C-alpha cells in the first residue's frame, strides 16, 4: 500500500506505536491522544531546532497553545504505527508562531490534520513575552513551506 504524501515539504516526522492506553471505549485512539502526539512532535522538533526544554527553562520562555483546530479523517487503531509530521508556519502576530501537523498510519492514509497557534510566554508569570534571540533564530518557517501554504487546502 502506498502512503498519502506529506501536505508540505521538509516535514519533521516522529513515529509512535498506538498503546493499549490510547484506545477508548469506541475501540479507536481517543482524540486527546492526538493532542499528546502533536505536543511530543513539537517538542522533538523544537529540540532539533536547538530549543530543548532545558533551554526554554533557562530562558524563562516557552510557547503556549493559543488555538488548536483538528480535522479527523480516519481512526487510528490498536496496533497501528503512527507518523506525525510537523511544520512551522507564520503566526498571526509578532509574539506568535503556528504549526501544521499531519498524522498518518505508517505506509497508509492520512488520519488527521491540525493547525495549532502558539504564543511566547514568560514561564515564571505565564504572561505574553517578547521572543528571546534564540526563539527568533529557531522558530522560522522554512521558505519552501511558506511558499507551499497558499496551495494547501484548509483543514
PATI-73492 format. One line per 10 residues: number of its first residue (from 1); their letters; for each residue x, y, z of N, C-alpha, C, CB. Coordinates in steps of 0.05 Angstrom, whole numbers. Atoms other than C-alpha are relative to their C-alpha. Glycine has a CB too. Layout:
# PATI-73492
NUM	A	X,Y,Z,X,Y,Z,X,Y,Z,X,Y,Z  ...
END
This chain:
# PATI-73492
1	XXXXXXXXXX	17,-24,0,0,0,0,17,25,0,-19,0,24  -15,-25,4,24,70,-17,-10,21,20,-2,10,-30  7,-20,-20,25,124,36,-9,26,-13,23,5,20  7,-27,9,-10,191,27,25,17,2,-24,12,18  -24,-17,-2,42,244,12,-3,20,23,4,16,-27  1,-21,-20,60,296,64,-11,25,-13,28,6,12  13,-24,10,20,360,56,19,22,-8,-19,11,21  -20,-22,5,81,406,57,28,-12,-2,-1,21,24  -28,10,3,155,399,40,15,0,27,15,17,-21  -18,2,-23,210,384,91,-14,-4,27,17,25,1
11	XXXXXXXXXX	13,5,-26,168,353,147,20,-9,21,-22,-21,-4  -14,12,-23,196,338,215,-19,-23,9,7,21,24  17,23,-5,169,267,228,9,-15,25,-1,-18,-24  -4,16,-24,162,230,294,-20,-24,-2,-4,16,26  17,23,1,134,159,298,-7,-10,28,15,-23,-15  10,11,-25,92,127,352,-14,-26,-5,-20,21,14  16,24,1,62,59,365,-25,5,17,15,-26,9  25,-3,-16,-11,60,388,2,-18,24,-25,-5,-17  -1,15,-24,-10,38,460,-28,-8,9,14,16,23  26,9,-10,-66,0,494,-15,23,15,3,-25,19
21	XXXXXXXXXX	12,-22,-15,-78,61,539,-11,22,-19,21,12,18  10,-20,19,-91,103,476,-28,-7,-11,19,2,-24  25,10,11,-153,62,458,-23,7,19,1,-30,-5  23,-7,-16,-220,88,483,-22,-21,-2,-11,27,-7  23,18,0,-288,55,493,-11,-7,-28,-22,11,17  9,4,28,-302,61,418,20,-17,-16,-4,26,-14  -21,18,11,-240,17,405,17,14,-21,-13,-24,-12  -19,-15,17,-201,72,369,16,19,18,-14,14,-23  -16,-19,-15,-149,123,391,-17,24,7,25,8,-15  15,-23,-10,-182,177,433,12,26,-11,-1,1,30
31	XXXXXXXXXX	-10,-25,11,-177,248,405,20,14,18,-24,19,-5  -19,-13,-18,-140,272,467,29,-11,-5,-8,-5,29  -26,11,6,-83,225,448,14,14,-23,-2,-30,-6  -11,-15,23,-74,262,382,14,26,10,-22,7,-21  -12,-25,-11,-61,326,422,27,-6,13,-20,13,20  -26,8,-12,-7,289,461,20,-5,-21,-4,-25,18  -18,4,22,24,266,396,10,26,-12,-13,-18,-22  -8,-26,11,24,337,369,20,13,19,-25,19,-3  -18,-12,-20,57,361,433,27,-13,-1,-12,-1,28  -26,15,0,111,307,431,15,6,-26,-5,-30,3
41	XXXXXXXXXX	-13,-6,25,125,321,357,11,28,0,-20,-4,-24  -9,-28,-1,130,396,370,25,2,18,-22,18,11  -23,-1,-17,178,385,428,24,-12,-13,-6,-14,27  -23,13,14,221,338,387,11,18,-21,-10,-27,-13  -9,-19,20,223,389,331,15,23,12,-24,10,-17  -13,-22,-14,240,445,379,28,-7,9,-17,10,24  -26,10,-9,297,404,407,19,-1,-24,-2,-27,14  -16,2,24,322,391,336,9,28,-9,-16,-15,-22  -6,-27,8,320,466,324,18,14,20,-26,16,-3  -18,-11,-20,364,477,385,-13,11,25,16,22,-12
51	XXXXXXXXXX	14,-10,-23,310,493,436,-13,-23,16,-22,20,-8  12,20,-17,301,433,482,-12,13,25,22,-22,8  14,-11,-24,261,442,546,20,14,19,-14,-22,15  -20,-13,-18,325,458,585,7,28,-8,25,-18,1  -5,-27,10,339,517,541,-23,19,5,6,0,-31  24,-17,-5,268,544,548,-1,7,30,-26,-15,-8  0,-5,-29,272,537,624,21,20,7,4,-26,16  -22,-18,-6,339,573,626,-7,29,-10,26,-9,-13  8,-26,11,310,630,583,-25,11,13,-5,-3,-30  26,-8,-11,245,633,624,-20,7,-22,3,24,20
61	XXXXXXXXXX	18,-5,22,208,630,558,-11,-27,-11,13,16,-23  12,24,12,161,580,526,-21,8,-20,-12,-18,22  21,-4,19,109,572,473,-25,-14,11,7,-10,-29  25,11,-11,38,563,499,-21,-1,-22,-10,17,24  21,3,20,-20,538,457,-22,22,4,-13,-28,1  21,-20,0,-69,594,439,-25,-11,-13,10,26,-14  22,10,16,-113,558,389,7,-26,-14,-10,22,-21  -4,26,14,-120,487,361,-24,-6,-17,6,-23,20  22,10,18,-161,463,302,9,-27,-11,-6,21,-23  -7,27,9,-161,389,286,-23,-10,-17,5,-19,24
71	XXXXXXXXXX	19,14,18,-195,353,229,7,-29,-1,0,13,-30  -4,29,-1,-202,278,239,-12,-12,-25,-11,-12,26  9,12,25,-208,237,176,-7,-30,3,20,3,-22  3,29,-4,-200,164,197,11,-6,28,16,-17,-21  -10,7,-27,-189,129,264,27,-14,0,-20,-18,14  -24,16,-6,-122,104,290,-9,-23,17,23,17,13  9,24,-13,-129,34,316,22,-15,15,-13,-19,-20  -18,17,-15,-97,-16,363,21,-13,-19,-15,-22,16  -21,12,16,-30,-39,335,11,17,-22,-10,-25,-11  -10,-17,22,-21,19,286,27,12,7,-21,22,-6
81	XXXXXXXXXX	-24,-17,-2,46,52,275,-8,27,-12,25,-13,-15  9,-27,7,33,127,271,24,18,-7,-17,12,22  -20,-20,7,75,181,236,-14,27,4,11,-4,-29  10,-27,-4,64,253,259,21,19,-12,-5,6,30  -17,-21,12,94,308,215,-8,27,11,-1,-1,-31  6,-28,-8,100,380,237,17,19,-17,5,4,30  -13,-22,14,119,445,203,-5,26,15,-9,1,-30  5,-27,-10,128,515,229,-12,16,-22,27,14,10  14,-18,19,82,565,195,-2,27,13,-28,-11,-10  2,-26,-12,74,640,204,-24,2,19,-3,21,-21
91	XXXXXXXXXX	22,-4,-19,32,661,264,-15,26,-7,11,3,29  16,-23,6,-19,717,268,9,26,13,-29,-6,8  -9,-24,-14,21,765,310,30,-2,5,-15,5,26  -29,-1,-4,92,786,329,10,-19,22,8,28,7  -8,18,-21,92,741,390,-9,-29,-5,-11,9,27  12,26,6,62,680,355,14,-14,-23,-29,3,-6  -9,17,22,82,623,311,-21,-23,-2,29,-12,4  19,22,4,39,568,281,15,-26,-6,-20,6,-22  -10,26,9,49,494,268,-23,-14,-14,10,-17,25  18,18,14,15,448,219,9,-28,9,1,4,-31
101	XXXXXXXXXX	-5,28,-6,10,374,236,-15,-17,-20,-8,-7,29  14,21,16,-8,314,193,6,-26,13,9,1,-31  -2,26,-12,-20,246,223,-8,-21,-20,-17,-3,26  8,21,18,-18,184,181,8,-27,12,13,4,-28  -8,27,-7,-17,110,192,24,-7,-18,-24,-21,-5  -25,5,15,53,88,171,-6,-17,-25,21,-15,17  4,14,25,52,67,98,-28,0,-10,9,-28,3  28,0,7,-21,85,91,-11,28,-2,-16,-16,21  16,-24,4,-72,141,96,4,21,22,-28,-7,-2  1,-22,-20,-76,209,130,-24,-4,18,-2,28,-15
111	XXXXXXXXXX	21,4,-20,-115,203,194,-11,26,11,11,-17,23  9,-25,-11,-117,275,217,20,22,-9,-1,-1,32  -17,-23,5,-91,345,204,-7,20,22,-6,12,-28  5,-20,-21,-84,402,254,16,25,-6,7,-11,28  -14,-25,0,-64,474,259,-1,11,28,-12,21,-21  -2,-10,-28,-40,500,326,15,26,0,14,-21,18  -14,-25,-3,-21,571,343,11,3,28,-19,24,-8  -13,-3,-26,28,586,399,8,29,4,25,-18,1  -9,-27,-8,45,650,436,24,-3,19,-22,17,13  -23,1,-17,111,664,470,-9,11,28,23,17,-11
121	XXXXXXXXXX	7,-9,-27,103,670,546,25,-1,17,-22,-18,12  -20,2,-22,148,683,606,-10,-22,18,3,28,16  9,23,-15,146,618,643,-7,7,29,21,-22,-1  5,-7,-28,150,650,712,-27,12,4,22,19,9  25,-14,-4,89,694,702,-23,-11,-17,4,29,-7  21,9,18,52,659,646,-11,21,-19,-23,-12,16  10,-23,17,43,726,611,15,1,-27,5,26,15  -13,-3,26,58,742,538,26,14,3,-18,15,-20  -27,-12,-2,131,760,527,12,1,-28,17,-17,19  -16,-2,25,178,781,472,16,-25,-4,18,25,0
131	XXXXXXXXXX	-16,23,7,215,727,436,30,6,7,-3,-8,-30  -29,-3,-3,287,718,460,14,-6,-27,11,-19,22  -15,4,25,340,717,405,0,-29,-8,29,11,4  -1,29,7,344,641,409,-26,-9,-13,4,-16,26  26,7,13,269,636,391,-1,12,-28,-24,10,18  1,-13,26,276,686,335,16,-16,-20,12,29,2  -17,16,18,332,644,305,-12,-27,-7,27,-4,11  9,28,3,299,576,315,-28,-3,-13,-1,-14,27  28,3,8,224,587,302,-6,15,-26,-18,9,22  4,-12,26,229,608,229,-12,-20,-19,27,11,-10
141	XXXXXXXXXX	11,19,20,183,574,179,18,-3,-24,-28,9,-9  -17,4,23,223,543,123,-12,14,-25,3,-31,-6  10,-15,23,217,584,59,-17,-18,-19,23,12,-16  15,18,17,193,523,19,-27,-7,11,16,-25,-5  26,5,-13,137,512,70,-17,25,-4,3,-5,30  15,-25,4,115,585,66,-9,2,-28,17,25,8  7,-1,29,116,581,-10,-23,-19,-7,24,-5,-17  20,20,6,72,519,-9,-27,5,14,10,-27,9  25,-5,-16,20,546,41,-24,10,-17,5,20,21  24,-10,15,-24,584,-10,-13,-23,-16,8,22,-19
151	XXXXX	11,22,16,-34,518,-49,-13,-21,19,21,-12,-18  10,19,-18,-52,479,14,-29,5,7,17,-1,26  28,-3,-6,-126,467,24,-3,4,31,-16,-24,-10  6,-3,-29,-157,486,91,-4,-28,12,-26,17,4  3,25,-15,-162,432,144,-27,-12,-8,2,4,30
END
